[in-house]
Amino acid sequence: MTQGYRLTAHAPLRDRTTFGVPATAPWLIEIDDTAALPEVLALPQVTEAESLVIGGGSNLLFAGDAPGAVIAMATRGLRVLSDDGAQARVRADAGVAWHPFVMWTLEQGLCGLENLALIPGTVGASPIQNIGAYGTEVGEFIDVVEALDRHNGVMVRLDRASCAFGYRDSVFKHEADRYLVTAVEFVLPRTPHLRLDYAGIREELGAMGISAPTARDVGAAVVNIRRRKLPDPAVVGNAGSFFKNPIISQAQADALLVDYPTLPVFRGDAAHNRKVSAAWMIEACGWKGHRDGDAGVSAAHALVLVNHGQATGAQLLALARRIAESVHARFGVAIEPEPKIIGARW
């Protein structure tokens, strides 16, 4: 243990990702104090090879070993910076676990993140992917992302506009080697603006006997739905939704609806395009519940690739490629993975 960080050689990574596939890092560096980052980044173990920053490992697939040092943020500070009665500014360190953080905000009477309950991972990873679920994206509530700019070695504060949030996208994905997220500041309202018209939330609330829901009720409903639909990574290795819902032109969507009228189609990121359901297309191609050895597709949700025990990352990647090829062959639509793939190219 060095001041502010811990250094481990030849570190196994199986338990550091929700897929639970075998992989090793030449060095694992766990950061307990953000102030230690300049020293860590100057270490020869980091500077001599490509390094990777991980959170909860819920958005990673190791198709091979890590090529360089793996840095894990273990900082877990959490506090309310200000509260004017209408909204509060909350700061959470990068190492704070995401779902407990969402539950904490709801316990404080703060709203906005309830539709993002039970997503695995950490606060620090949330802006990178601009995590989203049930009609909500985290970027809507992020005010500032604090990060170390590795290009010039200084701490920076990026406002929402500078984060360039998009669908499962941000500046942190496009400049992956530049920013190391250290903390996120959220602005959360106290008056709820509930989003209930997505993926059975109203129906779940009805089954719970709730007719006038609070934000906490919506969070509980989302937890119930996710637990039914998605396998628990503690039981079956997975990274949640493996594929993004593709965004295509309106003309292509209209043409698909002629042949496939039940294909779910949503508004895209602009008026001229549409987002279509990857899960629907994957299931239509017959992949739901498919299994190649221990690499498979969940029988409960076609978007979820699963490790039934001893699958390697390379085996899961090979299966994902076959799925994408079949979807493109049938529908003419390219689907892409959500997780970052280490040790191979998509």
C-alpha positions as CSV (number, residue, x, y, z in Angstrom):
1,M,0.0,0.0,0.0
2,T,1.5,3.3,-1.1
3,Q,0.0,6.6,0.0
4,G,-3.3,7.0,-1.8
5,Y,-3.1,3.9,-4.0
6,R,-2.5,0.1,-4.1
7,L,-0.4,-1.7,-6.6
8,T,-0.7,-5.4,-7.5
9,A,1.3,-7.3,-10.1
10,H,-0.1,-10.0,-12.4
11,A,-3.6,-9.2,-11.2
12,P,-6.5,-11.5,-12.2
13,L,-9.5,-9.6,-13.6
14,R,-12.2,-12.2,-13.7
15,D,-13.9,-10.8,-10.6
16,R,-13.5,-7.2,-11.7
17,T,-16.0,-7.5,-14.6
18,T,-19.6,-8.6,-14.6
19,F,-19.0,-11.0,-17.5
20,G,-16.6,-13.0,-15.3
21,V,-14.3,-14.0,-18.1
22,P,-10.6,-14.9,-17.5
23,A,-8.1,-12.1,-18.0
24,T,-5.0,-10.7,-16.4
25,A,-3.5,-7.3,-16.0
26,P,0.3,-6.8,-15.7
27,W,-0.5,-4.3,-13.0
28,L,-3.7,-3.3,-11.1
29,I,-3.6,0.1,-9.5
30,E,-6.5,0.9,-7.1
31,I,-6.8,4.7,-6.3
32,D,-8.1,5.6,-2.9
33,D,-7.2,9.3,-3.1
34,T,-7.6,11.4,-6.2
35,A,-4.5,13.4,-5.1
36,A,-2.4,10.3,-5.8
37,L,-3.3,10.4,-9.5
38,P,-0.3,12.4,-10.8
39,E,2.1,10.1,-9.0
40,V,0.2,7.0,-10.3
41,L,0.3,8.3,-13.9
42,A,4.0,8.9,-13.7
43,L,4.7,5.3,-12.6
44,P,6.8,3.3,-15.2
45,Q,4.1,0.6,-15.1
46,V,1.6,3.1,-16.5
47,T,3.8,5.2,-18.8
48,E,5.4,2.3,-20.5
49,A,2.3,0.6,-21.8
50,E,-1.3,1.3,-22.6
51,S,-3.4,1.7,-19.5
52,L,-7.1,1.1,-18.9
53,V,-9.4,2.8,-16.3
54,I,-12.2,0.6,-15.1
55,G,-15.2,1.1,-12.8
56,G,-17.4,-1.8,-11.8
57,G,-16.5,-3.6,-15.0
58,S,-20.1,-3.8,-16.2
59,N,-19.4,-2.3,-19.6
60,L,-16.2,-4.3,-20.5
61,L,-15.5,-7.5,-22.4
62,F,-12.0,-8.8,-22.1
63,A,-11.4,-10.8,-25.3
64,G,-7.8,-11.1,-24.2
65,D,-5.5,-9.9,-21.4
66,A,-5.2,-6.2,-20.6
67,P,-2.3,-4.7,-22.6
68,G,-1.1,-2.5,-19.8
69,A,-1.9,-1.3,-16.3
70,V,-5.5,-1.3,-15.1
71,I,-6.5,1.6,-13.0
72,A,-9.5,1.3,-10.7
73,M,-11.0,4.3,-8.9
74,A,-11.9,3.3,-5.3
75,T,-12.8,6.8,-4.1
76,R,-16.3,6.8,-2.5
77,G,-17.1,10.3,-1.2
78,L,-20.7,11.4,-1.5
79,R,-22.3,14.7,-0.3
80,V,-24.8,17.4,-1.0
81,L,-23.1,20.6,-2.1
82,S,-26.1,22.8,-2.0
83,D,-29.9,22.6,-1.7
84,D,-32.3,25.5,-2.3
85,G,-35.5,23.5,-1.6
86,A,-36.3,23.1,-5.3
87,Q,-33.2,21.2,-6.3
88,A,-30.0,20.0,-4.9
89,R,-26.4,19.7,-6.2
90,V,-24.9,16.4,-5.3
91,R,-21.3,15.3,-5.7
92,A,-20.2,11.7,-5.9
93,D,-16.7,10.3,-6.3
94,A,-16.0,8.1,-9.3
95,G,-15.8,4.9,-7.2
96,V,-19.3,5.2,-5.7
97,A,-21.4,2.2,-6.8
98,W,-24.2,3.4,-9.1
99,H,-27.3,1.7,-7.8
100,P,-26.7,2.5,-4.1
101,F,-26.1,6.1,-5.2
102,V,-29.5,6.2,-7.0
103,M,-31.2,4.7,-3.9
104,W,-29.5,7.3,-1.7
105,T,-30.7,10.2,-3.9
106,L,-34.3,8.9,-3.6
107,E,-34.0,8.6,0.1
108,Q,-33.0,12.3,0.2
109,G,-36.2,13.2,-1.6
110,L,-34.3,13.9,-4.9
111,C,-35.8,12.9,-8.2
112,G,-34.6,12.2,-11.8
113,L,-32.5,9.1,-11.5
114,E,-35.3,6.6,-10.5
115,N,-35.5,5.2,-14.1
116,L,-31.8,4.3,-13.9
117,A,-32.1,2.1,-10.8
118,L,-30.3,-1.3,-10.7
119,I,-27.8,-0.4,-13.5
120,P,-24.5,-2.0,-12.5
121,G,-21.2,-0.1,-12.4
122,T,-20.0,3.1,-10.8
123,V,-20.7,6.8,-10.8
124,G,-17.5,7.5,-12.6
125,A,-18.4,5.3,-15.5
126,S,-21.9,6.7,-15.9
127,P,-21.1,9.8,-18.0
128,I,-18.7,7.9,-20.3
129,Q,-21.5,5.7,-21.7
130,N,-24.2,8.3,-20.9
131,I,-26.0,5.4,-19.3
132,G,-29.7,5.3,-20.1
133,A,-32.8,3.2,-19.4
134,Y,-36.6,3.5,-19.4
135,G,-36.7,6.8,-21.2
136,T,-34.0,8.6,-19.1
137,E,-30.3,9.3,-19.8
138,V,-27.9,10.3,-17.0
139,G,-26.5,13.2,-19.0
140,E,-29.8,15.1,-18.4
141,F,-28.9,15.5,-14.7
142,I,-25.2,15.8,-14.9
143,D,-24.0,19.4,-14.4
144,V,-20.2,18.9,-14.1
145,V,-17.8,16.0,-14.7
146,E,-14.5,16.4,-12.9
147,A,-11.6,14.7,-14.5
148,L,-7.9,14.6,-14.8
149,D,-6.8,15.7,-18.3
150,R,-4.0,13.3,-19.0
151,H,-2.8,15.3,-22.0
152,N,-1.6,18.2,-19.7
153,G,-1.8,16.7,-16.2
154,V,-4.4,19.1,-14.8
155,M,-7.8,18.6,-13.2
156,V,-10.6,20.0,-15.3
157,R,-14.4,20.6,-14.8
158,L,-16.4,19.8,-17.9
159,D,-20.0,21.2,-18.0
160,R,-22.8,19.3,-19.7
161,A,-22.3,20.9,-23.1
162,S,-18.6,20.1,-23.0
163,C,-19.4,16.4,-22.2
164,A,-21.1,16.2,-25.7
165,F,-23.6,13.6,-24.5
166,G,-25.4,11.6,-27.1
167,Y,-27.1,8.2,-27.3
168,R,-24.7,5.9,-25.3
169,D,-22.0,8.4,-26.2
170,S,-19.9,11.3,-24.8
171,V,-16.6,13.1,-25.3
172,F,-15.1,10.6,-22.8
173,K,-15.7,7.8,-25.3
174,H,-14.3,9.8,-28.2
175,E,-11.2,10.8,-26.3
176,A,-10.8,7.7,-24.2
177,D,-7.1,8.2,-23.5
178,R,-7.5,11.8,-22.4
179,Y,-9.9,12.1,-19.5
180,L,-9.9,10.1,-16.2
181,V,-13.1,10.8,-14.4
182,T,-12.7,11.5,-10.7
183,A,-16.1,12.8,-9.7
184,V,-19.6,13.8,-11.0
185,E,-21.8,16.6,-9.9
186,F,-25.6,16.2,-10.4
187,V,-28.4,18.7,-10.2
188,L,-31.5,16.8,-9.0
189,P,-35.0,18.3,-8.6
190,R,-37.2,17.7,-5.5
191,T,-40.4,17.9,-7.6
192,P,-40.8,14.7,-9.7
193,H,-41.4,14.7,-13.4
194,L,-42.0,11.0,-13.7
195,R,-41.5,9.1,-16.9
196,L,-43.9,6.2,-16.9
197,D,-44.7,5.5,-20.5
198,Y,-41.8,3.2,-21.2
199,A,-41.4,-0.6,-21.1
200,G,-44.2,-1.5,-18.8
201,I,-43.5,0.9,-15.9
202,R,-47.2,1.9,-15.6
203,E,-48.2,-1.8,-15.7
204,E,-45.7,-2.7,-13.0
205,L,-46.9,0.2,-10.7
206,G,-50.4,-1.1,-11.2
207,A,-49.4,-4.6,-10.2
208,M,-47.8,-3.0,-7.1
209,G,-51.1,-1.4,-6.3
210,I,-49.8,2.1,-6.8
211,S,-52.0,4.7,-8.5
212,A,-50.2,7.9,-7.5
213,P,-46.5,7.0,-7.7
214,T,-43.6,8.8,-6.2
215,A,-40.1,8.8,-7.6
216,R,-39.2,6.1,-5.1
217,D,-42.1,4.0,-6.3
218,V,-40.9,4.3,-9.9
219,G,-37.4,3.3,-8.8
220,A,-38.9,0.2,-7.1
221,A,-40.9,-0.6,-10.2
222,V,-37.8,-0.4,-12.4
223,V,-35.9,-2.7,-10.0
224,N,-38.7,-5.2,-10.2
225,I,-38.7,-5.1,-14.0
226,R,-35.0,-5.3,-14.4
227,R,-34.8,-8.3,-12.0
228,R,-37.3,-10.2,-14.1
229,K,-35.9,-9.3,-17.4
230,L,-32.1,-9.3,-16.8
231,P,-30.0,-12.0,-15.3
232,D,-28.1,-11.2,-12.1
233,P,-24.4,-10.9,-12.9
234,A,-23.6,-12.5,-9.5
235,V,-25.4,-15.6,-10.8
236,V,-24.8,-15.5,-14.5
237,G,-22.0,-13.4,-16.0
238,N,-23.3,-10.6,-18.3
239,A,-22.9,-6.9,-19.0
240,G,-26.6,-6.1,-19.4
241,S,-27.6,-5.0,-22.9
242,F,-24.8,-5.9,-25.2
243,F,-26.0,-4.2,-28.3
244,K,-27.1,-0.6,-28.9
245,N,-30.4,0.1,-30.5
246,P,-29.3,1.3,-33.9
247,I,-30.3,4.7,-35.3
248,I,-31.3,4.6,-38.9
249,S,-32.9,7.0,-41.4
250,Q,-36.7,7.5,-41.3
251,A,-36.9,6.2,-44.9
252,Q,-35.2,3.0,-43.9
253,A,-37.4,2.6,-40.8
254,D,-40.5,3.2,-42.9
255,A,-39.3,0.5,-45.4
256,L,-38.7,-2.0,-42.6
257,L,-42.2,-1.4,-41.2
258,V,-43.7,-2.4,-44.5
259,D,-42.2,-5.9,-44.1
260,Y,-42.1,-6.0,-40.3
261,P,-45.0,-4.0,-39.0
262,T,-44.4,-5.1,-35.3
263,L,-40.8,-3.8,-35.3
264,P,-40.6,-1.3,-32.4
265,V,-39.5,2.1,-33.8
266,F,-38.8,5.2,-31.7
267,R,-37.7,8.8,-32.4
268,G,-34.0,9.0,-32.9
269,D,-31.6,11.7,-31.9
270,A,-33.0,14.0,-34.6
271,A,-36.3,14.6,-36.4
272,H,-35.1,12.8,-39.6
273,N,-34.0,9.5,-38.0
274,R,-35.4,6.7,-36.0
275,K,-34.2,4.3,-33.3
276,V,-35.2,0.6,-33.8
277,S,-35.2,-2.2,-31.4
278,A,-32.0,-4.4,-31.6
279,A,-33.6,-6.9,-29.2
280,W,-36.6,-7.4,-31.5
281,M,-34.4,-8.0,-34.5
282,I,-32.1,-10.4,-32.6
283,E,-35.0,-12.4,-31.3
284,A,-36.6,-12.5,-34.8
285,C,-33.3,-14.0,-36.0
286,G,-33.7,-16.8,-33.5
287,W,-30.9,-16.0,-31.1
288,K,-32.9,-15.6,-27.8
289,G,-31.9,-18.4,-25.5
290,H,-29.1,-19.6,-27.9
291,R,-26.1,-21.2,-26.4
292,D,-22.6,-22.2,-27.8
293,G,-21.0,-24.0,-24.9
294,D,-20.9,-21.5,-22.0
295,A,-21.3,-18.5,-24.3
296,G,-25.0,-17.7,-24.9
297,V,-27.9,-15.3,-25.2
298,S,-30.2,-14.8,-22.3
299,A,-33.5,-16.7,-22.6
300,A,-35.2,-13.7,-20.8
301,H,-33.8,-10.9,-23.0
302,A,-32.3,-11.1,-26.5
303,L,-30.0,-8.1,-25.9
304,V,-28.1,-9.8,-23.1
305,L,-25.1,-12.0,-23.8
306,V,-24.3,-14.4,-20.9
307,N,-21.4,-16.4,-19.6
308,H,-22.9,-19.6,-18.2
309,G,-19.7,-20.4,-16.4
310,Q,-16.4,-20.9,-18.3
311,A,-16.9,-18.9,-21.5
312,T,-13.9,-16.8,-22.6
313,G,-14.3,-13.2,-23.8
314,A,-13.2,-14.4,-27.3
315,Q,-16.0,-16.9,-27.4
316,L,-18.6,-14.3,-26.4
317,L,-17.2,-11.9,-29.0
318,A,-17.4,-14.5,-31.7
319,L,-21.1,-15.1,-30.8
320,A,-21.8,-11.4,-30.8
321,R,-20.3,-11.1,-34.3
322,R,-22.5,-13.9,-35.6
323,I,-25.5,-12.3,-34.1
324,A,-24.7,-8.9,-35.7
325,E,-24.0,-10.6,-39.1
326,S,-27.4,-12.3,-39.1
327,V,-29.3,-9.1,-38.2
328,H,-27.5,-7.2,-41.0
329,A,-28.2,-10.0,-43.5
330,R,-31.9,-10.1,-42.7
331,F,-32.8,-6.5,-42.0
332,G,-29.9,-4.5,-43.6
333,V,-29.2,-2.8,-40.2
334,A,-25.8,-2.8,-38.5
335,I,-25.9,-3.3,-34.7
336,E,-22.9,-2.4,-32.5
337,P,-21.8,-3.4,-29.0
338,E,-22.3,-1.2,-26.0
339,P,-19.4,-2.7,-23.9
340,K,-15.8,-1.7,-24.6
341,I,-13.9,-4.6,-26.1
342,I,-10.4,-5.2,-24.8
343,G,-7.9,-7.4,-26.7
344,A,-9.7,-7.5,-30.0
345,R,-11.5,-5.3,-32.5
346,W,-15.2,-5.4,-33.2
